[in-house]
Amino acid sequence: MKIKVMIVDDQAILAEGIRSVLASSGELEVIAIAENGQKALESMQKEVPDVVLLDIRMPVMNGVVTTGEIKKRYPNVKVLILTTFDDSDYILSALNNGACGYLLKDISAPALIDAVKNAHAGDTILPAKIARKITDAARMVTSGREIRLRKEFGFSERETEIAVMLFDGFNNRQIASALNLSDGTARNYISAIYLKLGCDNRAEAIAKMKEALNG
């Protein structure tokens, strides 16, 4: 069975170009093209895709808001951002709203096809350039916050880095991709953080850190 893809982009000529690229793969089928997030959600009421390729800057409803709405209504749909903008705020907002990856439009045709397939398989899609942006953004926190967490809970340097990312809403897979760790290694670090915080889950961990930072 082919992977059903929806393209959401307000530039019609680009959307058609992406459709042509995806159509060259026998494993993918573009079931719809929408010019903005609102139109995409309307289209999804008729047929739900497996993967949505979504631009960030669009009129009516932008990609960040659209990502959140899609994941709220259709949690199993994979949302893959495809845009010209590599601003870290866009990247972090999209990932925190549930996007499984973030691609730039200078990507090659074979790489785009592979990214759609891999997203459908459950992978997080973050090219090296984007992963570096996330890492840089994660490091652009006040040194005071890192120092306080390290002093309060005895975190190592890497644990502090990951604790800050947990605090900022990153999931395990995003942390692993951003820091170039295996999923298992990231989980081990997070387990160590939970142990030092004296808690069992992410919500408790964030609450403990918030209490320490606000105290």
C-alpha positions as CSV (number, residue, x, y, z in Angstrom):
1,M,0.0,0.0,0.0
2,K,1.3,3.4,-0.9
3,I,2.1,6.1,1.7
4,K,-0.5,8.9,1.3
5,V,1.0,12.4,1.4
6,M,-0.5,15.8,1.6
7,I,1.4,18.9,0.5
8,V,0.6,22.2,2.2
9,D,2.3,25.2,0.6
10,D,0.9,28.6,-0.5
11,Q,3.3,28.7,-3.5
12,A,1.4,26.6,-6.1
13,I,4.4,26.2,-8.5
14,L,6.5,24.8,-5.6
15,A,3.7,22.5,-4.4
16,E,3.4,21.1,-8.0
17,G,7.2,20.6,-8.1
18,I,7.1,18.7,-4.9
19,R,4.2,16.6,-6.2
20,S,6.3,15.7,-9.3
21,V,9.2,14.6,-7.1
22,L,7.1,12.4,-4.9
23,A,5.2,11.0,-7.8
24,S,8.5,9.6,-9.1
25,S,8.5,7.1,-6.2
26,G,6.2,4.2,-6.6
27,E,5.8,4.0,-2.8
28,L,4.3,7.5,-2.4
29,E,0.9,8.9,-3.5
30,V,0.1,12.7,-3.2
31,I,-3.6,12.7,-2.3
32,A,-4.1,16.5,-1.8
33,I,-2.4,19.9,-2.1
34,A,-3.6,22.7,0.2
35,E,-2.6,26.4,0.1
36,N,-2.7,27.0,3.8
37,G,-3.3,25.2,7.1
38,Q,-7.0,25.8,7.2
39,K,-7.5,24.3,3.8
40,A,-5.4,21.4,4.8
41,L,-7.6,20.7,7.8
42,E,-10.7,20.9,5.6
43,S,-9.2,18.5,3.1
44,M,-8.3,16.1,5.9
45,Q,-12.0,15.8,6.8
46,K,-12.4,14.0,3.5
47,E,-9.3,11.9,3.4
48,V,-6.5,11.6,6.1
49,P,-2.9,11.3,4.8
50,D,-0.1,9.3,6.4
51,V,2.4,12.2,6.1
52,V,1.9,15.9,5.7
53,L,4.6,18.0,4.1
54,L,4.1,21.4,5.5
55,D,5.5,24.9,4.8
56,I,6.0,27.3,7.8
57,R,5.1,30.7,6.5
58,M,1.6,30.7,5.0
59,P,-1.4,33.0,5.1
60,V,-4.6,32.2,7.2
61,M,-2.9,29.5,9.3
62,N,0.9,29.1,9.5
63,G,2.8,25.8,9.7
64,V,3.4,25.9,13.5
65,V,-0.3,26.4,14.4
66,T,-1.3,23.9,11.7
67,T,1.1,21.3,13.1
68,G,-0.5,21.6,16.5
69,E,-4.0,21.3,15.1
70,I,-3.2,18.3,12.9
71,K,-1.5,16.4,15.8
72,K,-4.5,17.3,18.1
73,R,-7.1,16.0,15.6
74,Y,-5.0,13.2,13.9
75,P,-2.3,12.1,16.3
76,N,-1.1,9.3,14.1
77,V,-0.4,11.6,11.1
78,K,3.3,12.4,10.6
79,V,4.0,16.1,10.1
80,L,7.2,17.0,8.2
81,I,8.1,20.6,7.9
82,L,9.5,21.6,4.4
83,T,10.5,25.2,4.2
84,T,13.1,27.8,3.2
85,F,13.4,29.1,6.8
86,D,15.9,27.7,9.2
87,D,15.2,30.1,12.1
88,S,15.6,28.3,15.4
89,D,12.3,29.7,16.8
90,Y,10.4,28.1,13.9
91,I,12.3,24.8,14.3
92,L,11.7,24.6,18.0
93,S,8.1,25.7,17.8
94,A,7.2,23.2,15.0
95,L,8.9,20.3,16.8
96,N,7.3,21.2,20.1
97,N,3.9,21.2,18.4
98,G,4.5,17.7,17.2
99,A,6.3,17.8,13.9
100,C,8.5,14.7,13.4
101,G,11.1,16.6,11.3
102,Y,12.2,19.8,9.7
103,L,13.6,20.0,6.2
104,L,14.9,22.8,4.0
105,K,13.7,23.2,0.4
106,D,17.2,22.9,-0.9
107,I,17.0,19.2,-0.2
108,S,17.6,16.8,-3.2
109,A,14.7,14.8,-4.7
110,P,16.0,11.4,-3.5
111,A,16.6,12.8,0.0
112,L,13.0,14.2,0.1
113,I,11.5,10.9,-0.9
114,D,13.6,9.0,1.7
115,A,12.6,11.6,4.4
116,V,8.9,11.0,3.7
117,K,9.4,7.2,3.9
118,N,11.4,7.5,7.1
119,A,9.0,9.9,8.7
120,H,6.2,7.4,8.0
121,A,8.3,4.7,9.6
122,G,8.5,6.7,12.8
123,D,11.9,8.4,12.5
124,T,12.7,11.9,13.5
125,I,14.0,13.8,10.4
126,L,16.6,16.4,11.4
127,P,19.4,17.1,8.9
128,A,22.8,18.0,10.5
129,K,22.3,21.8,9.8
130,I,18.9,21.8,11.6
131,A,20.2,19.6,14.5
132,R,23.0,22.2,15.0
133,K,20.4,24.9,15.1
134,I,18.5,23.1,17.8
135,T,21.7,22.4,19.8
136,D,22.7,26.1,19.6
137,A,19.2,27.2,20.6
138,A,19.3,24.8,23.6
139,R,22.6,26.2,24.6
140,M,21.3,29.8,24.4
141,V,19.9,29.6,27.9
142,T,21.1,31.8,30.7
143,S,24.1,30.4,32.3
144,G,22.4,31.1,35.6
145,R,19.7,28.6,34.9
146,E,22.2,25.9,34.1
147,I,24.4,26.7,37.1
148,R,21.3,26.6,39.5
149,L,20.2,23.2,38.1
150,R,23.7,21.7,38.3
151,K,24.2,23.0,41.9
152,E,20.7,22.0,43.1
153,F,20.7,18.5,41.7
154,G,24.3,17.6,41.1
155,F,23.9,17.1,37.3
156,S,26.9,16.5,35.1
157,E,27.5,18.9,32.2
158,R,25.6,16.6,29.7
159,E,22.8,15.9,32.2
160,T,22.4,19.7,32.7
161,E,22.2,20.2,28.9
162,I,19.5,17.4,28.6
163,A,17.6,18.6,31.7
164,V,17.3,22.1,30.1
165,M,16.0,20.5,26.9
166,L,13.5,18.5,28.9
167,F,12.4,21.6,30.7
168,D,12.0,23.4,27.3
169,G,9.7,20.6,26.0
170,F,11.9,18.4,23.9
171,N,10.9,14.7,23.7
172,N,13.5,11.9,24.0
173,R,13.9,11.4,20.2
174,Q,14.4,15.2,19.6
175,I,17.1,15.3,22.3
176,A,18.8,12.3,20.9
177,S,18.8,13.8,17.4
178,A,19.9,17.2,18.5
179,L,22.8,15.9,20.6
180,N,23.8,13.1,18.2
181,L,23.1,10.4,20.8
182,S,21.5,7.0,20.3
183,D,17.9,6.8,21.6
184,G,19.1,4.4,24.3
185,T,21.9,6.7,25.5
186,A,19.4,9.6,25.7
187,R,17.0,7.5,27.7
188,N,19.9,6.5,30.1
189,Y,20.7,10.2,30.7
190,I,17.1,11.0,31.2
191,S,16.7,8.1,33.7
192,A,19.8,9.4,35.6
193,I,18.2,12.9,35.7
194,Y,15.0,11.5,37.1
195,L,16.9,9.6,39.7
196,K,18.8,12.8,40.8
197,L,15.5,14.7,40.8
198,G,13.8,12.0,42.8
199,C,10.9,11.6,40.4
200,D,9.5,9.0,38.0
201,N,8.3,11.0,34.9
202,R,8.7,14.0,32.8
203,A,5.9,16.1,34.3
204,E,7.3,15.6,37.8
205,A,10.8,16.4,36.6
206,I,9.8,19.7,35.0
207,A,7.8,20.6,38.1
208,K,10.9,19.9,40.3
209,M,13.1,22.0,38.1
210,K,10.6,24.8,37.9
211,E,10.4,24.8,41.7
212,A,14.2,25.0,42.0
213,L,14.5,27.8,39.4
214,N,11.7,29.8,40.9
215,G,12.8,29.3,44.5
